[in-house]
């Protein structure tokens, strides 16, 4: 899957990036409303993620400490 920038010139959808499309290639088109920006999209995704984390863990979920870890991940730097 590849994301390509494009715009509608009033008659056709025009790709802004060179990309070799094959005949009858399947495409998905997402229309961004005027004024949409990446900051708003990021905020929406963060809000959505937080809501789903709230659903995944109950309010009575215990706090887990490093001492409870049975097999530490050697690649984890403690952040």
C-alpha positions in Angstrom: 0.0 0.0 0.0 1.3 3.4 -0.9 0.0 6.9 -0.1 0.2 9.5 -2.9 -0.6 13.2 -2.8 -3.1 14.4 -5.3 -5.6 17.2 -6.0 -8.8 17.7 -8.0 -8.4 20.3 -10.7 -12.1 20.7 -11.3 -12.3 17.9 -13.8 -9.9 15.1 -12.8 -7.9 13.8 -9.9 -4.3 14.6 -10.6 -1.4 12.8 -8.8 1.2 15.2 -7.4 3.8 12.4 -7.2 5.2 10.3 -10.1 4.1 6.7 -9.5 3.7 3.8 -11.9 0.0 2.8 -11.8 -1.1 -0.2 -13.7 -4.3 -0.3 -15.8 -7.3 -1.0 -13.6 -5.2 -0.5 -10.4 -7.5 -0.4 -7.3 -7.4 2.9 -5.5 -8.8 4.4 -2.3 -9.5 8.1 -2.3 -9.7 10.2 0.9 -11.0 13.7 0.5 -9.6 16.2 3.0 -11.8 19.1 3.8 -10.4 22.6 3.2 -8.4 23.6 6.2 -7.6 20.1 7.3 -4.1 19.8 8.7 -1.8 17.3 10.2 -2.0 18.8 13.6 -5.7 18.2 13.8 -5.4 14.7 12.4 -2.7 13.9 15.0 -4.9 15.2 17.8 -7.9 13.1 16.6 -5.7 10.0 16.5 -4.3 10.6 20.0 -7.8 11.2 21.3 -9.1 8.0 19.7 -6.1 6.0 21.0 -6.6 7.3 24.6 -10.3 6.3 24.4 -9.4 2.8 23.4 -6.7 2.5 26.1 -9.3 3.5 28.6 -11.5 0.7 27.4 -8.7 -1.8 27.5 -7.8 -1.2 31.1 -10.2 -1.1 34.0 -10.2 1.7 36.6 -9.1 -1.0 39.1 -6.1 -2.1 37.0 -3.1 -2.6 39.3 0.0 -0.5 38.9 2.8 -2.8 37.5 6.3 -2.3 38.8 9.6 -3.2 37.2 10.0 -5.8 40.0 7.0 -7.7 38.6 8.7 -8.2 35.2 9.6 -11.9 34.8 11.7 -11.5 31.6 13.1 -8.0 30.9 13.4 -6.8 27.4 17.1 -6.1 26.8 16.2 -3.5 24.1 14.1 -1.4 26.5 16.0 1.7 27.7 13.6 2.5 30.6 11.7 5.4 29.1 
